[in-house]
Amino acid sequence: EGPAAPAAQARPATHTHHDPALIEAHADPAPLPGDAPEHTVTIDGITRSLFFICGHPRSGTTWTVAVMNLHPRTFVQGEFRFEALRNAFDQLTRWPWHVAHHEPVRTEAERAARDAVRRIMGAITVHKPDATWLGDKTPRALRVLIPGAPHILLVRDGRDVLISRTFHELASGGSMLKDPLYAGRMLALQQAFLADPDLFKREPHRLLAEEQWVRTLARQWAQQMRHDLAVASVIRERGRTPFHELRYERMRADVESERAALYRFLGLDPAEAAPVSAANRSAPGFETETPGGFYRKGQVGDWQNYFTDDARRWFKQAAGDQLIALGYEKNDSW
């Protein structure tokens, strides 16, 4: 596979040792005193329940929204990006010299944070008044925002995530392209792609030719997966918050079984859901590839069309352990 890149030219893979207290806080926040379940919101006298869909970007969260919205009792909208709100309240209560660090203000600040999430999500009731479940879809790390609210975590092969995200960033001009570590080369590649959307069909090796781009995105995926697996383990152990892990690949192979499991996870009858279709983008995959579109391809194993020997080596060094941990590979011989 060739020699590893010199340390001076590459950011090494980061194997994060998560703070157990932080993982527990993300997985199992303490419920607040009160009569009504925290994961419900009452609008116009009707009580509805809340749930959350999360996962790494380009892991299938948008497709899952389309599938969930086929059921008459669910309505999901995204992206609320509640992590911005959550981080602000964490900052408010973090330091001992902050007034909100101390009781009784601390508990009231936490109550306000959760109430803000409920009220904001409750506002989407107007789009589907008959829905009894309201959902937020935001590609983000797994963190329980409201105790008792069901959480669905999307997991996808990091190599396919890398391909999908690279196409998306090139097509949309995402902020990641501006990182000085690789900005000049990636921005030049973007201009070539925008001028010729079929560029990578003819020259697939060019998509992942930038080493630091591959290492950066692979490392980000691996770090989030380590975090999500750790949080998921605590969620399952404690049993306070309903949790469902959804593998993109299984959904792609058998959307009917997987979506039925999603509906049952919320206590809903799968028979009430409308059929999947290409028209509402709930069917698996797409009939034609759109290289520059948000909905590009959705193919499992698409990474094999673009990975060079160099890209394999870079990805293995940055994230190979997580492919094995998630069961996508048995060892590093792929």
C-alpha positions as a Markdown table, in Angstrom:
| # | Residue | x | y | z |
|---|---|---|---|---|
| 1 | Glu | 0.0 | 0.0 | 0.0 |
| 2 | Gly | 3.0 | 2.3 | 0.1 |
| 3 | Pro | 4.6 | 4.3 | 2.9 |
| 4 | Ala | 2.5 | 6.4 | 5.3 |
| 5 | Ala | 2.5 | 10.1 | 4.8 |
| 6 | Pro | 5.0 | 12.1 | 6.8 |
| 7 | Ala | 3.6 | 13.5 | 10.1 |
| 8 | Ala | 4.4 | 17.0 | 9.0 |
| 9 | Gln | 2.1 | 16.6 | 6.0 |
| 10 | Ala | -0.9 | 15.0 | 7.6 |
| 11 | Arg | -3.2 | 15.5 | 10.6 |
| 12 | Pro | -3.0 | 12.1 | 12.4 |
| 13 | Ala | -6.2 | 10.2 | 13.2 |
| 14 | Thr | -7.6 | 11.2 | 16.6 |
| 15 | His | -8.7 | 8.3 | 18.8 |
| 16 | Thr | -10.7 | 10.3 | 21.3 |
| 17 | His | -10.9 | 9.0 | 24.8 |
| 18 | His | -14.3 | 10.3 | 25.8 |
| 19 | Asp | -15.0 | 11.8 | 29.2 |
| 20 | Pro | -17.4 | 9.3 | 30.8 |
| 21 | Ala | -19.2 | 12.1 | 32.6 |
| 22 | Leu | -19.8 | 13.9 | 29.2 |
| 23 | Ile | -21.0 | 10.7 | 27.6 |
| 24 | Glu | -23.5 | 10.0 | 30.4 |
| 25 | Ala | -24.7 | 13.6 | 30.3 |
| 26 | His | -25.4 | 13.2 | 26.6 |
| 27 | Ala | -27.0 | 9.8 | 26.9 |
| 28 | Asp | -29.0 | 10.1 | 30.1 |
| 29 | Pro | -29.9 | 13.6 | 31.3 |
| 30 | Ala | -31.9 | 13.7 | 34.5 |
| 31 | Pro | -35.6 | 14.2 | 34.2 |
| 32 | Leu | -37.0 | 17.4 | 35.7 |
| 33 | Pro | -39.9 | 17.4 | 38.3 |
| 34 | Gly | -43.3 | 17.6 | 36.7 |
| 35 | Asp | -46.5 | 15.7 | 36.0 |
| 36 | Ala | -46.5 | 15.5 | 32.2 |
| 37 | Pro | -43.9 | 13.5 | 30.3 |
| 38 | Glu | -41.1 | 15.8 | 29.2 |
| 39 | His | -41.2 | 14.5 | 25.6 |
| 40 | Thr | -44.7 | 15.7 | 25.0 |
| 41 | Val | -46.2 | 19.1 | 24.0 |
| 42 | Thr | -49.8 | 20.2 | 24.2 |
| 43 | Ile | -51.1 | 22.4 | 21.4 |
| 44 | Asp | -54.7 | 23.6 | 21.3 |
| 45 | Gly | -55.6 | 21.0 | 23.9 |
| 46 | Ile | -54.1 | 18.1 | 22.0 |
| 47 | Thr | -51.0 | 16.4 | 23.3 |
| 48 | Arg | -48.3 | 15.2 | 20.9 |
| 49 | Ser | -45.1 | 13.3 | 21.4 |
| 50 | Leu | -41.6 | 14.3 | 20.2 |
| 51 | Phe | -38.8 | 12.3 | 18.6 |
| 52 | Phe | -35.4 | 13.0 | 17.0 |
| 53 | Ile | -33.5 | 11.7 | 14.0 |
| 54 | Cys | -29.8 | 12.2 | 14.0 |
| 55 | Gly | -26.6 | 10.8 | 12.5 |
| 56 | His | -23.5 | 11.9 | 10.6 |
| 57 | Pro | -24.2 | 14.1 | 7.5 |
| 58 | Arg | -24.9 | 12.2 | 4.3 |
| 59 | Ser | -26.0 | 9.1 | 6.3 |
| 60 | Gly | -29.6 | 9.0 | 5.1 |
| 61 | Thr | -31.4 | 11.3 | 7.5 |
| 62 | Thr | -33.2 | 13.1 | 4.8 |
| 63 | Trp | -34.4 | 9.9 | 3.3 |
| 64 | Thr | -35.6 | 8.7 | 6.7 |
| 65 | Val | -37.7 | 11.9 | 7.0 |
| 66 | Ala | -39.4 | 11.1 | 3.7 |
| 67 | Val | -40.2 | 7.6 | 4.9 |
| 68 | Met | -41.5 | 8.7 | 8.3 |
| 69 | Asn | -43.7 | 11.3 | 6.8 |
| 70 | Leu | -45.6 | 8.6 | 4.8 |
| 71 | His | -47.3 | 7.7 | 8.1 |
| 72 | Pro | -50.4 | 9.9 | 8.8 |
| 73 | Arg | -49.5 | 10.1 | 12.5 |
| 74 | Thr | -46.0 | 11.5 | 12.1 |
| 75 | Phe | -44.5 | 14.7 | 10.8 |
| 76 | Val | -40.8 | 15.4 | 10.7 |
| 77 | Gln | -39.1 | 18.6 | 9.7 |
| 78 | Gly | -35.5 | 19.6 | 9.6 |
| 79 | Glu | -33.1 | 20.9 | 10.3 |
| 80 | Phe | -33.9 | 22.6 | 13.7 |
| 81 | Arg | -30.2 | 22.5 | 14.7 |
| 82 | Phe | -31.1 | 22.4 | 18.4 |
| 83 | Glu | -27.5 | 21.8 | 19.3 |
| 84 | Ala | -26.9 | 25.6 | 18.9 |
| 85 | Leu | -29.6 | 26.2 | 21.6 |
| 86 | Arg | -28.3 | 23.4 | 23.8 |
| 87 | Asn | -24.7 | 24.6 | 23.6 |
| 88 | Ala | -25.8 | 28.1 | 24.6 |
| 89 | Phe | -27.6 | 26.9 | 27.7 |
| 90 | Asp | -24.6 | 24.7 | 28.6 |
| 91 | Gln | -22.4 | 27.8 | 28.4 |
| 92 | Leu | -24.9 | 29.7 | 30.5 |
| 93 | Thr | -24.6 | 27.1 | 33.4 |
| 94 | Arg | -21.0 | 26.0 | 32.9 |
| 95 | Trp | -18.9 | 28.1 | 35.2 |
| 96 | Pro | -19.2 | 28.6 | 39.0 |
| 97 | Trp | -19.1 | 32.4 | 38.6 |
| 98 | His | -22.2 | 32.2 | 36.3 |
| 99 | Val | -25.4 | 32.9 | 38.3 |
| 100 | Ala | -27.1 | 30.1 | 36.4 |
| 101 | His | -24.5 | 27.5 | 37.6 |
| 102 | His | -26.2 | 27.5 | 41.0 |
| 103 | Glu | -29.6 | 26.3 | 42.2 |
| 104 | Pro | -32.4 | 27.1 | 41.9 |
| 105 | Val | -31.5 | 29.0 | 38.8 |
| 106 | Arg | -29.7 | 26.1 | 37.2 |
| 107 | Thr | -32.7 | 23.8 | 37.2 |
| 108 | Glu | -34.9 | 26.7 | 35.8 |
| 109 | Ala | -32.4 | 27.3 | 33.0 |
| 110 | Glu | -32.5 | 23.6 | 32.1 |
| 111 | Arg | -36.3 | 23.7 | 32.2 |
| 112 | Ala | -36.2 | 26.7 | 29.9 |
| 113 | Ala | -33.9 | 24.9 | 27.4 |
| 114 | Arg | -36.1 | 21.8 | 27.2 |
| 115 | Asp | -39.3 | 23.9 | 27.1 |
| 116 | Ala | -37.9 | 25.9 | 24.2 |
| 117 | Val | -37.3 | 22.7 | 22.2 |
| 118 | Arg | -40.9 | 21.6 | 22.9 |
| 119 | Arg | -42.4 | 24.9 | 22.0 |
| 120 | Ile | -40.4 | 25.2 | 18.8 |
| 121 | Met | -41.2 | 21.7 | 17.7 |
| 122 | Gly | -44.9 | 22.1 | 18.6 |
| 123 | Ala | -45.2 | 25.0 | 16.1 |
| 124 | Ile | -44.8 | 22.6 | 13.2 |
| 125 | Thr | -48.2 | 21.0 | 14.1 |
| 126 | Val | -49.8 | 23.4 | 11.7 |
| 127 | His | -48.3 | 21.5 | 8.7 |
| 128 | Lys | -50.0 | 18.2 | 9.7 |
| 129 | Pro | -52.6 | 18.7 | 12.4 |
| 130 | Asp | -53.5 | 15.0 | 12.6 |
| 131 | Ala | -50.0 | 14.0 | 13.5 |
| 132 | Thr | -49.5 | 12.6 | 17.0 |
| 133 | Trp | -45.7 | 12.4 | 16.7 |
| 134 | Leu | -43.5 | 15.5 | 15.8 |
| 135 | Gly | -39.9 | 14.9 | 14.8 |
| 136 | Asp | -36.7 | 16.9 | 14.3 |
| 137 | Lys | -34.2 | 15.7 | 11.7 |
| 138 | Thr | -30.7 | 17.2 | 12.2 |
| 139 | Pro | -27.5 | 15.6 | 11.1 |
| 140 | Arg | -25.6 | 15.8 | 14.4 |
| 141 | Ala | -23.9 | 13.7 | 17.0 |
| 142 | Leu | -26.1 | 11.6 | 19.2 |
| 143 | Arg | -27.3 | 13.5 | 22.3 |
| 144 | Val | -30.6 | 13.1 | 24.2 |
| 145 | Leu | -32.1 | 16.6 | 24.3 |
| 146 | Ile | -35.2 | 15.6 | 26.2 |
| 147 | Pro | -35.4 | 12.5 | 28.4 |
| 148 | Gly | -37.9 | 10.0 | 27.2 |
| 149 | Ala | -38.1 | 11.3 | 23.6 |
| 150 | Pro | -37.3 | 8.4 | 21.2 |
| 151 | His | -34.1 | 8.9 | 19.2 |
| 152 | Ile | -33.3 | 7.3 | 15.9 |
| 153 | Leu | -29.6 | 7.1 | 14.9 |
| 154 | Leu | -28.6 | 6.7 | 11.3 |
| 155 | Val | -25.4 | 4.8 | 10.6 |
| 156 | Arg | -23.7 | 4.4 | 7.2 |
| 157 | Asp | -20.5 | 3.1 | 5.9 |
| 158 | Gly | -18.0 | 5.9 | 6.3 |
| 159 | Arg | -16.5 | 5.3 | 2.8 |
| 160 | Asp | -19.9 | 5.9 | 1.2 |
| 161 | Val | -20.4 | 8.9 | 3.5 |
| 162 | Leu | -17.1 | 10.3 | 2.2 |
| 163 | Ile | -18.1 | 10.0 | -1.4 |
| 164 | Ser | -21.6 | 11.5 | -0.8 |
| 165 | Arg | -20.2 | 14.3 | 1.2 |
| 166 | Thr | -17.5 | 15.2 | -1.2 |
| 167 | Phe | -20.0 | 15.4 | -4.1 |
| 168 | His | -22.3 | 17.5 | -1.9 |
| 169 | Glu | -19.6 | 19.9 | -0.8 |
| 170 | Leu | -18.3 | 20.4 | -4.4 |
| 171 | Ala | -21.8 | 20.9 | -5.7 |
| 172 | Ser | -22.9 | 23.3 | -3.0 |
| 173 | Gly | -19.7 | 25.2 | -2.3 |
| 174 | Gly | -19.8 | 24.2 | 1.3 |
| 175 | Ser | -17.7 | 25.9 | 3.9 |
| 176 | Met | -15.4 | 22.9 | 4.3 |
| 177 | Leu | -13.8 | 23.7 | 1.0 |
| 178 | Lys | -12.3 | 26.8 | 2.5 |
| 179 | Asp | -10.0 | 25.1 | 5.0 |
| 180 | Pro | -6.5 | 26.4 | 4.2 |
| 181 | Leu | -5.2 | 22.9 | 4.6 |
| 182 | Tyr | -6.5 | 22.0 | 1.2 |
| 183 | Ala | -8.6 | 25.0 | 0.0 |
| 184 | Gly | -6.7 | 25.9 | -3.2 |
| 185 | Arg | -6.7 | 22.4 | -4.6 |
| 186 | Met | -10.3 | 21.6 | -3.6 |
| 187 | Leu | -11.7 | 24.9 | -4.9 |
| 188 | Ala | -9.9 | 24.3 | -8.2 |
| 189 | Leu | -11.5 | 20.8 | -8.3 |
| 190 | Gln | -14.9 | 22.4 | -7.6 |
| 191 | Gln | -14.6 | 24.7 | -10.5 |
| 192 | Ala | -13.7 | 21.9 | -12.8 |
| 193 | Phe | -16.7 | 19.9 | -11.5 |
| 194 | Leu | -19.2 | 22.7 | -11.8 |
| 195 | Ala | -18.0 | 23.3 | -15.4 |
| 196 | Asp | -18.3 | 19.6 | -16.2 |
| 197 | Pro | -20.7 | 17.6 | -14.0 |
| 198 | Asp | -19.6 | 14.3 | -15.7 |
| 199 | Leu | -15.9 | 14.9 | -14.8 |
| 200 | Phe | -15.7 | 12.1 | -12.2 |
| 201 | Lys | -17.5 | 9.6 | -14.5 |
| 202 | Arg | -14.6 | 9.9 | -16.9 |
| 203 | Glu | -11.9 | 10.4 | -14.2 |
| 204 | Pro | -13.1 | 8.9 | -11.0 |
| 205 | His | -9.6 | 8.9 | -9.5 |
| 206 | Arg | -9.7 | 12.7 | -9.2 |
| 207 | Leu | -12.5 | 12.8 | -6.7 |
| 208 | Leu | -10.3 | 11.7 | -3.7 |
| 209 | Ala | -6.9 | 12.8 | -4.9 |
| 210 | Glu | -6.5 | 15.4 | -2.1 |
| 211 | Glu | -5.0 | 13.6 | 0.8 |
| 212 | Gln | -5.9 | 16.0 | 3.6 |
| 213 | Trp | -9.5 | 16.2 | 2.4 |
| 214 | Val | -9.8 | 12.4 | 2.7 |
| 215 | Arg | -8.1 | 12.3 | 6.0 |
| 216 | Thr | -10.2 | 15.2 | 7.5 |
| 217 | Leu | -13.6 | 13.8 | 6.4 |
| 218 | Ala | -12.7 | 10.3 | 7.4 |
| 219 | Arg | -11.5 | 11.4 | 10.8 |
| 220 | Gln | -14.7 | 13.5 | 11.4 |
| 221 | Trp | -16.8 | 10.5 | 10.6 |
| 222 | Ala | -14.8 | 8.2 | 12.9 |
| 223 | Gln | -14.9 | 10.6 | 15.8 |
| 224 | Gln | -18.6 | 11.0 | 15.6 |
| 225 | Met | -19.1 | 7.3 | 15.3 |
| 226 | Arg | -17.0 | 6.7 | 18.4 |
| 227 | His | -19.1 | 9.3 | 20.3 |
| 228 | Asp | -22.4 | 7.9 | 19.0 |
| 229 | Leu | -21.5 | 4.3 | 19.9 |
| 230 | Ala | -20.5 | 5.3 | 23.4 |
| 231 | Val | -23.7 | 7.3 | 23.9 |
| 232 | Ala | -25.8 | 4.6 | 22.4 |
| 233 | Ser | -24.3 | 2.1 | 24.8 |
| 234 | Val | -25.3 | 4.1 | 27.9 |
| 235 | Ile | -28.8 | 4.8 | 26.5 |
| 236 | Arg | -29.4 | 1.1 | 26.0 |
| 237 | Glu | -28.0 | 0.3 | 29.5 |
| 238 | Arg | -30.2 | 2.9 | 31.3 |
| 239 | Gly | -33.3 | 2.3 | 29.3 |
| 240 | Arg | -34.8 | 5.7 | 30.1 |
| 241 | Thr | -34.9 | 6.9 | 26.5 |
| 242 | Pro | -36.2 | 4.7 | 23.6 |
| 243 | Phe | -33.4 | 4.2 | 21.0 |
| 244 | His | -33.4 | 2.7 | 17.5 |
| 245 | Glu | -30.3 | 2.3 | 15.4 |
| 246 | Leu | -31.0 | 2.4 | 11.7 |
| 247 | Arg | -28.4 | 1.1 | 9.2 |
| 248 | Tyr | -28.6 | 2.8 | 5.9 |
| 249 | Glu | -27.5 | -0.4 | 4.1 |
| 250 | Arg | -30.4 | -2.4 | 5.6 |
| 251 | Met | -32.9 | 0.3 | 4.8 |
| 252 | Arg | -31.6 | 0.3 | 1.2 |
| 253 | Ala | -31.9 | -3.5 | 0.9 |
| 254 | Asp | -35.4 | -3.9 | 2.5 |
| 255 | Val | -37.1 | -0.6 | 3.0 |
| 256 | Glu | -40.5 | -2.2 | 3.8 |
| 257 | Ser | -39.2 | -4.2 | 6.8 |
| 258 | Glu | -37.0 | -1.3 | 8.1 |
| 259 | Arg | -39.7 | 1.3 | 7.8 |
| 260 | Ala | -42.2 | -1.0 | 9.5 |
| 261 | Ala | -39.8 | -1.3 | 12.4 |
| 262 | Leu | -39.5 | 2.5 | 12.5 |
| 263 | Tyr | -43.3 | 2.9 | 12.8 |
| 264 | Arg | -43.6 | 0.2 | 15.4 |
| 265 | Phe | -40.7 | 1.9 | 17.4 |
| 266 | Leu | -43.1 | 4.8 | 17.9 |
| 267 | Gly | -46.1 | 2.5 | 18.6 |
| 268 | Leu | -47.7 | 3.1 | 15.2 |
| 269 | Asp | -49.4 | 0.7 | 12.8 |
| 270 | Pro | -47.2 | 0.2 | 9.7 |
| 271 | Ala | -50.4 | -0.7 | 7.7 |
| 272 | Glu | -51.6 | 3.0 | 7.9 |
| 273 | Ala | -48.5 | 4.3 | 6.1 |
| 274 | Ala | -48.7 | 5.3 | 2.4 |
| 275 | Pro | -46.5 | 3.4 | 0.0 |
| 276 | Val | -43.0 | 4.4 | -0.8 |
| 277 | Ser | -42.5 | 6.1 | -4.2 |
| 278 | Ala | -39.9 | 7.9 | -6.3 |
| 279 | Ala | -42.3 | 10.9 | -6.5 |
| 280 | Asn | -41.9 | 11.7 | -2.8 |
| 281 | Arg | -38.3 | 10.5 | -2.6 |
| 282 | Ser | -39.1 | 7.7 | -0.1 |
| 283 | Ala | -38.1 | 4.9 | -2.5 |
| 284 | Pro | -34.6 | 3.5 | -2.1 |
| 285 | Gly | -32.1 | 5.0 | -4.5 |
| 286 | Phe | -32.7 | 7.1 | -7.6 |
| 287 | Glu | -33.5 | 6.0 | -11.1 |
| 288 | Thr | -30.8 | 8.4 | -12.5 |
| 289 | Glu | -27.7 | 9.8 | -11.0 |
| 290 | Thr | -27.5 | 13.6 | -10.5 |
| 291 | Pro | -23.8 | 14.4 | -9.8 |
| 292 | Gly | -24.5 | 18.0 | -8.8 |
| 293 | Gly | -27.8 | 17.5 | -6.9 |
| 294 | Phe | -28.6 | 17.0 | -3.2 |
| 295 | Tyr | -30.2 | 13.7 | -4.1 |
| 296 | Arg | -27.3 | 12.2 | -6.1 |
| 297 | Lys | -27.3 | 8.4 | -6.1 |
| 298 | Gly | -27.7 | 6.7 | -2.8 |
| 299 | Gln | -25.9 | 3.5 | -3.9 |
| 300 | Val | -24.4 | 1.1 | -1.3 |
| 301 | Gly | -20.8 | 0.5 | -2.0 |
| 302 | Asp | -20.4 | 3.4 | -4.3 |
| 303 | Trp | -17.0 | 4.1 | -2.7 |
| 304 | Gln | -15.5 | 1.3 | -4.8 |
| 305 | Asn | -16.0 | 3.4 | -7.9 |
| 306 | Tyr | -13.8 | 6.2 | -6.6 |
| 307 | Phe | -11.3 | 4.9 | -4.1 |
| 308 | Thr | -7.7 | 4.7 | -5.3 |
| 309 | Asp | -4.9 | 2.8 | -3.4 |
| 310 | Asp | -3.9 | 6.1 | -1.9 |
| 311 | Ala | -7.4 | 6.9 | -0.8 |
| 312 | Arg | -7.7 | 3.5 | 0.8 |
| 313 | Arg | -4.5 | 4.0 | 2.8 |
| 314 | Trp | -5.5 | 7.4 | 4.0 |
| 315 | Phe | -9.0 | 6.3 | 5.0 |
| 316 | Lys | -7.6 | 3.2 | 6.9 |
| 317 | Gln | -5.2 | 5.3 | 8.8 |
| 318 | Ala | -7.9 | 7.9 | 9.8 |
| 319 | Ala | -10.9 | 5.7 | 10.3 |
| 320 | Gly | -10.2 | 2.1 | 9.6 |
| 321 | Asp | -10.8 | 1.0 | 13.1 |
| 322 | Gln | -14.4 | 2.4 | 13.0 |
| 323 | Leu | -15.2 | 0.4 | 9.9 |
| 324 | Ile | -14.3 | -2.7 | 11.9 |
| 325 | Ala | -16.1 | -1.6 | 15.1 |
| 326 | Leu | -19.3 | -1.1 | 13.1 |
| 327 | Gly | -18.9 | -4.4 | 11.3 |
| 328 | Tyr | -18.4 | -3.0 | 7.8 |
| 329 | Glu | -15.0 | -4.8 | 7.6 |
| 330 | Lys | -13.5 | -7.7 | 9.5 |
| 331 | Asn | -9.9 | -6.3 | 9.3 |
| 332 | Asp | -7.8 | -3.8 | 7.4 |
| 333 | Ser | -7.3 | -6.0 | 4.3 |
| 334 | Trp | -10.1 | -4.4 | 2.2 |
